[in-house]
Amino acid sequence: MITLDAPPPESALYGDDLAYIHARGFADFARAAAGVVIERLGDAGIADGLVIDLGCGDGSLLREITARGFDGLGVEPSPAVAARARQTAPRAEVVVASAHDASRFPPCVAVTAIGEVLSYLDPDSMDPPPLSRTLEHLHAALDPGGVLVFDLVCDSAGRLDGRSWRVGPDWALLTDVSEDVDAALLTREIITFRQLVPDGGYRRGAERHRLVVHRASDVLDLLTALGFAVETADGYGSHRLPPHRTVFLCRR
C-alpha cells in the first residue's frame, strides 16, 4: 500500500454534490488525457511503474492507467471526490492530500494533473501555491525518461469573464467567472442543483473556486530550467480544452 502522511482537514472545494456532478458531466477529458499519457509512456519505452494522478477527480484516468498494467496513486484534496475515485479505480491507491505536497511523493514513471489542478488556491489562503517548488519536487520524483502531463489556466487575449450553465438528467451547474487581471487571479462562483430522489426536489449548493492565472512562457521557463523537454498543446488528443488553458507535455 502506498501512503502519505495524515490528510489535511476536509476541503471546502468539491463537496459531495459537485463531486457527483463532476463525475457525471466532466470526466471525459480525464479519459482523453489518460490516452495521451499512455501513448507518451509507450514512446519512452515505459510499460509499467507508478503513475501519480494529482487532483484525480472521479478516478477515470486512474482506471485507464491501472487497466494497462501501471500502478496508480491518486492524490485528491476533497474527501468526497476521493471516495468516488476509490469506487471508479479500485486497483489504485487514493489518498486525501494536496497536490502541492509533492516533496512526499514516491518515485514514479509519470505524474498527471488534469483539470487546472496546479492552478487552484487553497480555500483558506490568499497566497498562490508555489508552482516552481511543486514542479521541482515532481521532477525529483520522476524516473529518468518519466512523463509529466498537466494543464493550467493561462493568460491570453481577452478577459476570463462570463457565465455558463450545464445540465444532466438529475443535476444542473451554473458558473459565474471573473478575472482580476492585476492580481492574475480567477474566481468561479459555482451553483449546483442535485436531484436526490427520482421525481423529487433539487438541493442547491454553492462553492467559490479561486485559481492563479499563469503566464505560459513563465511556466515553460520553469520546466526547461529543471531539465524537462516540453511541448504544449490546447487539448488532449482530439479533446480540446476551453480557451485560456494550456497543456504541458513534459519528459524528464
N, C-alpha and C positions, 0 to 999 in steps of 0.2 A: 504494500500500500504506500502511495506517495502522500506525504503530509507536509503541511506548512505549520507555522506557529498558530496560536489561538486566534480565531477570527475576530475581526473588529465588530463593534456594535452594529445592530441591524441598520442597513442603509435606508435613507429616506427616498431613494430612487428606485423605480421599478417595483412598486408594491404588487400585490397579488393580481389585481385587475389588469394593470398594464403588462405584467408578465404574461398573463393569459392572452391578451390581445397581440402582444409582440410575437408569441409563439405561433399564433394562427394567421397573422397577416404580414409578418415581416421576416420570416425565416428563409425565404427563397434566396436572398443574396448570400447568406451564410453557406448554403449548399453550393452555390456557384463558386464561392471563394474556396471551398474545400477542393473542388476540381482543379483550380489553379494551383493550390498548394501541393496536391498530389503530383501534378504534372511537373512542377518545379523540383520537387524532391526526386522524381524519376530522372530528370535532366542532370541532377547532381549525383546520380548513381546511388541514392539512398532508398532502401526498401524497407527499413524497419527502424525502430527507435522511438523516443518520446517526442510527441508534439504537444506543446503548451498552447492552449487557446485562452487568451485574456478576454474577459468580458464575454464568456462563452454563450450567453443567451440561452435559448431553449435546448442547446446541445446538438443542433443539426450538424454543425461542422465536425464535432467530436464523433458523432455516429458514423459519418462518412469516412473519417480518418481511421477509426478503430476497425471498421469493416474491411479496410485494406491491409490490416495486419500491424498497424502502428499502435503504440501505447498512447493514451490520451490523458492529459491533465487539464481540466477546466478551472479557471480562476474567475470567480464571479462575486462582486460585492453585494449583490442583492440576494438574501436568503430565499425569497420567493422564486426568483429566476433559477437559482442553483438547484432548488428542489425539482423543477421541471427538467433541467438538464440531466439530472440523475436518472429520471424516467426515460428520457429520449435516448440517452447514450449510456446504458448500464455497464458497458465494458470499460468506461472511462472513470477516472477519479475526479471528483468535483469538490473544490474547497471554496469556502467563503472568505475572500481576501481581496485586497486592492490590486489592480494591475500594476500599480507603481511600487509594489513590494518586491520588485524584481531581483533585489540582492539575495533573496532567499530561494530563488527558483533553482531546480536541479539541472544538471547538464541535459541538453536536448538537441534534436536534429532540426526542429522548426518551432517558431513562435508565430502565432497569429493574433491580431487584434482587429476584429472586423466590426464595423459599425461605429466608427468615431470613438472607440474606447479610450484611446490615449488623449483625446481632446477634452474629456469630461473633468470638471472641477468637483472636488469633494463638496457635498452639500453644506457642510459645516465650516468651510474655509473660503476665504476670498482670494487666496493665493493660487496662481496657476500651478498645476502639477509640474514637477521638474522633468520635462521631456528629455533633456540632454542626459541626466543621470539615469533615467529609466532605460534609454537606448544603450547607454554604456553597460548597464547590468545585463541587458538582453544579449548584447554582443559577447559578453563574457560567458553567458550560459550556453550559447550555441556552440556545437561542434564545428570544426573546420568544414567548410562546404555547406553548413547549415543555412536554413532559409528563414527569413523574417518577412512577413506579409502583413501590412496594416493600412488603414486609411484614416485620413484626418479631414476635419473642416479646414479649408484653406482660403486665403484671401483671393479675390478675383474682382473683375469689373462689376460694379453694382453692389447694392446692399443686400444683406440676407434678411429682408423683412417680408412678412406675408402671412397669410392664413391658409390652412388646408384642412381637409377632412377625409376620413376614410371609414367605410362601414363593412361589417361582416354579418353573418347570419344572426349572431346574438351579441354584437358589440358595435360600438362606434367610437371614433377617436377624432378629436378636434385639436389642432395645434396652431398656436399663435407664436410666430418667430420674430424676434427683434435683435438687431445688432448694434452694439456700442463700438463704433469704428475706432475711436480714440483708445479705448481700453482693450481692443481686439478680443471682445467677449460676445458670445451669442447666448441669448436666453430663449428657451422654449417653454411656453405656458401650455400645458397639456391637460385636456379634459377628457376623461374616459366615461363611457357608459357601457355597463355589462349586464346582460340579462341573466339572472341567477337561476331561474327555473323556466321551462317552456311556457309560453303564453303569460309570463309574469312581468312584473315591472323591471326597470333598469336601475342599477345602482350607479350613482355618479361619483366620480373621484377626480382629484386634481393633483398634478405634480409640476414642479418647476425644475427644469434642467438647465445648467449653465456650462458652456463649453468655451474653450480657448479657440480663437481663430488664428491658425498658424500661417506663416509665410512659407510656401512650398520651397522656395530657394534656400531658406534658412535650415529647413529640415534636411534637404539634400546635402547641405554643407556639413551638418552634424553627422549624417550617416557616412559620407565619404571620409570625413576626418577619422572616424572609428575604424575604417578599413573595409566597409561594405562596398560591394559592387551593386549599383542601384539602377532600377528602371522605374518609371512612373506610368500610370495608366488612369483612365477615367472610369474604370469598372473592373469587374471580374469576369473574364471571358466575354460572352455576349450580354451579360447583365450590366447595364450602365447604371452608375450611381447618379444621384441628383447633382445639379450644379454646385460648385464651390466645394467639391470633395476630390481629393487626390489619393490614389492608391500607390503605395510604395512597395516595390518588389525587390527584395534585398537578398544578397547571398554573402555569407561570411567568407 
